[in-house]
Every structure is written in structure tokens, then in C-alpha cells.
Amino acid sequence: MASLTSEANRRMFSDEFEREADLRETALVAEETHCAGSPATTSGDVLNHWRRAAHAGDPAALREYATGRAFRGEELLENLDALAVYRQEAAGLAETGARNGDLSMLLALGSALSPIPSTHRSLLAQTVVPDGSRSLAMFYRAQAALVGDERLEAAVLRTDIQRRITELSDRLDPAHVEHARRLASEWTLDWSPVATGRLPERYAAQGATAVQRPEDCGSH
């Protein structure tokens, strides 16, 4: 009896596997038919989409493009012209995001501007001239935006930000630290409030931020 049950289970499994394979093949054929004749999307096409959306003011696209995440390491040599354009406009776009209250862009640009040496430099960091005072001011601004936020991710982010503030304060002379404080104060009046509804998961030391999450699209 046990052997008959085992054989029946094997046959049932085999039948289900074949049905699943047939369904997958049917779906694949339908997709190939639908896409037949459509030109293949190149990495340059994808970059252009990100760039146009960033210039149109989409926050998620601005983060993806301005931080350099839209460029894939294995495709850089295929997009040298796009890199040359990016080099000219990345810093301005990043500052636009920071001015508009995007916390991820504030942290990314603050990190990119840091004069502290690092073994890793993001594409954004390679487009800017290091400026310790502006870097520190951006971290002051991010720190102020998180005061009183009791979420665990906010606490983790505050620890990272405080570490960067300490490193920069130790490296800069008192005059540059004071300049950073003045800048942060001025930006409180001139820039949009920093949005902290959805916090970035992490950010790297030289201007990179976490991979874009689907729920971040079209939002701060």
C-alpha cells in the first residue's frame, strides 16, 4: 500500500510539474510575441530616462541620477558621453534635491563634499570639490531634522550623522566649523524643511545612498 501511495504521489508531482512547465512556456511565448519587433533597450536609454525624469523634478529619479546610482559599473565605458554630461550637472542636481528637503540627497551631497580621505568615492563625490564647511553644515542640518524622532531607524541614522560631525569637527579648524554653523542656520531660512517621513536605510561615506526602494518612487 505504501509503495502505491508513493507512486501516486510521484505521478501527481510529475503531472503538476509538466503543467507548470507548460504554463511558463505559454507565458514566455506570449511575451516574446508581444515584444517582437521592439528595439532593445540600451543602458544609454535607461540613463536618459533617469536624467530626463530628474530634470523634470521627480525626487526618486533625482536621487538615482544625481548620486550616480543610475550608472552601472560594468557599463561605464559604454556611456562615456553620458558620464561627461553627468559630471557637469550632478552637483547642481544634488543641491537642488538637498534644497528641496530631500534627506537622502542632503546626506549624499554632504558625504560627497567631505574632505576626509576614503577608499571609496562615489560618482557624485568625483564631480565636486571637497568643502569641509558645507559638508559639515549639511550634517548639522540633517541632525537637526531628526531631533525628537523616536524611531529605531532614526536613532541609527543619528549615530551615523554624529560620527560624521565628530570626524569633520576634529579635522576642520574652528573658523571653518563656525562657518558651517552659520551656513546651516542660513539654510534653515532659505531651504525647504527636511522631509523625514521615510528615512534612508543607509548611506555610504562618499556620497552613495541605499538602492532605491519601489515605495520611494515619486516621494521624498
N, C-alpha and C positions, 0 to 999 in steps of 0.2 A: 504493500500500500504506500509506504513511504517513497519508494522508487517511482511509483506512478505519479504521486504528488509532485515530486521533484521534476519529473519530465514535463508535467503540465506547466509548472512554473517557468521552466526554460523556454517552452514553446510560447507562453504568454509574453515573456520578456522579449523573445525574438520577434514576435509579431508587433509589439509596441515599438521596438527599435526600428523595424522596417517602416512602420507608419510615420514615425518621427523623421526618418531619413527622407521619405517621400515628400513630406511637408516642407522640409528645408530645401530640397531640390526645387520644388514648385515655387517657393518664395524667391530663390536665387534666380530662377529663370525669369520670373516676373520683374525683378529688379533690373536684370540685365536688359530686358526688353524696354523697360521704361527709360533707362539711361542711354540706350543705343543712340549713337549719333551726337551725344552731348560732348563738348570738348572737355578734356581732363583738366581739373583744377590744379594749377601750379602753386608752389609756395609763394611766388610773387603775387599771384591773385589773392591769396589769403592775406598777405601783408597789406595789400592795397585796400582790402575790405576793412581791416583793423584801422588803418590810417584814416580812411575817409570817415569812418564812424567816430574816431577820436576827434577829428577836426569838426565834426558835426555836433560835438558836445556830449556824446554818450559816455557816462562815467566809467562803465566797465571796460569799454574799448579804450578809453584814455589810459586807464591803469595798465591794460595789457600791452598797449603800444609804447607808451612813454617809458615804462620800466624796462622795455626791451624783451619782454617775455614772448612777444609775437614772433621773434626771430628764433629759429631752431638752430642749434649748434651745428648739426650735420648738413645744414643748407645755407650757411653763411656765404660761401663762395659763389653760390648761385644768385645771391641777392646783394652784390656789392653796390650797385646803383641805389638800391633801397636803403642800404646802410649809410651811404653818403648823405641821403636826404634826412634820414633819422638823426644823424649826427648834428645837423643844423637846427633841428626843431624839437628834439626830445626835451631839452631843459626847459624851454618855454612852455611846452605842453604840460610837463610835470608841475611847474609852478602854477599853471592855471588850475590844475586839479587841487593842489595844496591850498591855493587862494579860495577855492570854492568849498573848502571844508572837508575834503576827502582825506580821512585819516591815513589810509594806506599810502596815498601819494605824499602826504606830509612826511611820513616815516621814510619812504623810499628816497625822496629827494634829500632829506636831512642826512640819511646814511650815505648817499652818493657824494654829498658835499664834504663829508668828514675828511680831515687831513691825516687821520690815523692810518698808517700803512696796513694793508690787508693782503692776504694771499689770493683773495678772490675779488675781482672788480666787475660789477655788472656792466652791461652796455650803457646804462644811464650814467653810471659813475665815470665812464670813459668819455662822456660828452661834456662834462662840467669841469670847471677849475675849482679845486678844493677851497672851501671857505669855512674856516672853523666857527666864526661868529654866526653865520647864517645857519650852519648845521646845528649848532647848539640852540639857537633860537627856535628852530623847528621842533627840537626835542622838548624844550620848555613848553612850547605851545601844545604839543601832544600830551605832555604830562598834566598840564592844567585841565585839559579836556576830560581826563579820566578821574579827576578828584571826586571822591564820593561814590564812584561806581563799585558796587559790591560784588559784581560777577567774578567768577574764578578766572575767566579769560582776561578780564581787565586787570586783575591782580598780577597775572603772569606778564602781561604787556607792560604794566607799570615797572615791574622789576627789570625788564629788558631796557626800558627807556631810562630808568635811573642809572643803570650801569653805563649807558652811553653818555649821559650827562656827566657822570663822575669822571669817565675817561677823558672827555673833551675839556672839562674844567681843569683837570690836572695838567693837561697839555698846553692849554692856552694861557697867555698872560692875563693879569687882572683887567687890563683895558679891553681886551677882546671879549672877556666874559661879560663885562659891563655892557659892551656894545650889543652882545647877544640878548641881554635882558631888555635893553631899550627896543630892539627890533621886535621881540616877542610882544612887548607892550603895544607897540605901534600896530602890529598885525591884528591884535585883538580888536582894534577900532576899524581897521581898513579891510580885513579879510572876513569872509563868511564864517560863522560859527562852525567848529569842527563837529562833524556828524559821528556819533558813537553808537548808533543803533545796532549795527552789525560790525563787530571788531575783526580786524585781520587776524588770521590764525597765527601768523608768524611773519617775520621779515628778516632778511639777511643783512650782514654787516655793511655791504657796499651797494645798497640801492635796490635789491631784489625783494619781492614780496611773494606771498604764497600763491600757488596756482589758483587761477580764477575758479570760483565755485559757481555752478549754474544759477543759484539763487541770488548771486551778486549782480547778475546782468541787469543793467538799467537802473542800478541803485548805488547809493553811497555805501 
